[in-house]
Amino acid sequence: MEQPLPKSWSIHTRPEIIAKYEILERVGSGAYSDVYRARRLSDDLTVALKEVHDYQSAFREIEALQMLQNCPNIVVLHEYFWREDEDAVLVLEFLRTDLSAVIRDAKKKEGGVGVGEIKRWMLQILCGVDACHRNMIVHRDLKPGNLLVSDDGVLKLADFGQAKILMEPGFDGVNDNLPIEQNMGYQENVTPPLDVVPDAHNLSDRGFNKEDTNREEYLRQLAELKAKRHAVDEIDKETITNDEYSSCLATGTISDIDDDPLKSSYSYEAEEGGDDRNGALTSCVGTRWFRAPELLYGSTDYGLEVDLWSLGCIFSELLTLEPLFPGISDIDQLGRIINVLGNLTEEVWPSCSKLPDYKIISFAKIENPIGLEACLPNRSPDEISIVKRLVCYNPATRATAMELLNDKYFDEEPLPLPVSELHVPLTKNGHDEDSPGGWNDYDDMGSDSDFGDFGHYKVETTGSGFSIQFS
């Protein structure tokens, strides 16, 4: 009698996949997935096969990409394979390079990236983010390495493994991780619900009609979402006494960490975090350099605005070809932000003191923060203004993607270049973009603690735990 095939963890041994695709080479690898370049046998189309080793990441990515079908600046999901006891394999369009390669390539050229080219890259990024946010999808890991670029210059948001759908019909916040139908029934010609996907044929050059949802309606919907999520969180708090994801930083109680709070390591190296099984959000998401301050302070009550902070960091890097806040640890990341923007206080962000780690970690007063202008030398006032409207402490004051698509900056000379005239690098760098804190020229310097690289600190015990002040 023939023995059944063992449970396979390799894409090469799955008959349903190799019957349709020829796997050519592995092009990327990380803690949660492996990506292969492949050829579709039916028509010779080159595709990317993404084998996702984490159930929740696979669920998120499939769900988000199904909702975002036909959005011109979102990577295309052709189909997926997922069955019991197997990793999910997503069949995605193959895009050879990414925005981080564009930036690296520009650093080698005299003159860097021209203003018209910068504007076109920005517009494409904004179109992709606007599509996500109109569907109440927060990406949570926006960075140049996740902005893929086609050979003809089209930029597309990718890697939705950390994405979260904040609100949808029937959303109740507690059944968020129920299994989706595990079959191969999703094909590229499936028509998504009309109420969640914009009509691609009616998209303007910037990706939306200016007469669409205005700011007041957007903010009203966002306020309703926050109220709904807060109500769910309050229920969760009554049933969950210890949420292991409540903070990315140095939180704890004296009983948790004995007498010395620095005996434990508070740096975390897994940049992809999972949300609570009851649907609560986690602050352990995103890549450190692009992580909003509310996440660094442990917030689990955030929204689309965390993507907007990341956008500001990306735009700044496009303008200067250098990362804005290249922190080597979470504490160093906060310190760099504070040195530029000044201390985080109720004056600049009302209610910031309610952030989980706000009273645990404090910094010496910065009398003269350098300001974003100093980080953007030789850039125009309009360019600096766009970054400042995104890189600001109070999430409620960050400009939405929709607002920025209407900004006069994109209507003034030099105008955005046509997509066909964008410079696209031949290949992307082989370095693993997802290595925590190790993007470009930085790594975690072998530190086991978030505190080791930041300088002097003072630890004081409090009634409920401890507080750490950095100077």
C-alpha angles and dihedrals in degrees: 000000000000114000116234116251113266119248104281126222092174125086090212094068100049108108095199089058102041089048089065105025138045108216108220107177144331110258102176142016137186143156093278106031149013122218125208133188109230143171122234105229096211096063108000092249113161110233139170118243110205114196106199116201096190119075096209094048091051092048092051096047096048093046094048096045092048089056092047099051115143093020103135095217098046122087112256120246106206097182141317139224119216130153137154116299093008133101116250115255116202120201106214134173110269115243114182103208144014144217093269088062089049089054094045091048092049091054088063094053127078109248096020115219118352120236093246090052092047090052093052092049090049093049092051092049091048091050091054094046091045090054090052095047094046086059091045091247116145110201096201096192108061112158136133092266091060094050103086123199129210124220090259095052102262111145119211133185112239143170102060093173091119096038120126129200103220100189135009137149108300093007111160101166095234105073093048096124102046111136116267118227103290106217140098093258097114109096131171093254095059110120113228123218110287093227094064105039125060117231105261092205091060096049114119123219087280096046105257145047115263089223092062125105111340125221094260093055091045092051091045091055090046092051091051090050093051092049091050093047091047090054090051091047091053090055090048092051090059092054102034116062098176121030106189090200097053094109142012094204140064101310123145145106130260090253090053095055106026114225101323116059091192095062088085127064114243097184113099121205101192101089092188113077132188125229122238113280088242092060100262116143124248127219092214096091137110133027114299100241091057099037118124118239092244088062092047088053091052103256118170093177102072135122145190090321093082087069090052092057089051089051090056091052091049093048091049090053091050089053098046103021088229129096114260099219110014097178120182093205137011092261092047088049091056091044092054091049092049092048088058103035100026129238120332107246139158087256093066096032117021112219094016087128087072091068108116096242099032094101093038099056123040136167133214112264113275105218096187114023110195095233130218092276089070090052092054105050118181093011124129123258089248092054092048090048093055092052092046091052089058105032098061131118101238108073091203091064097051114113115248122235088248092056093048092050086062094048116127089230090081093050096053130084128306088048122209112281118246111263090244091063097054117116109243118192117233096238141000121248114269092228113115104255092195097062104122113256089345100102116136110335100347135086137165091272090230092287118157092197137051089226103054097082100039105073131234121010138171124214121205128179118232135189093272103027133310143305130219124206121195125202 
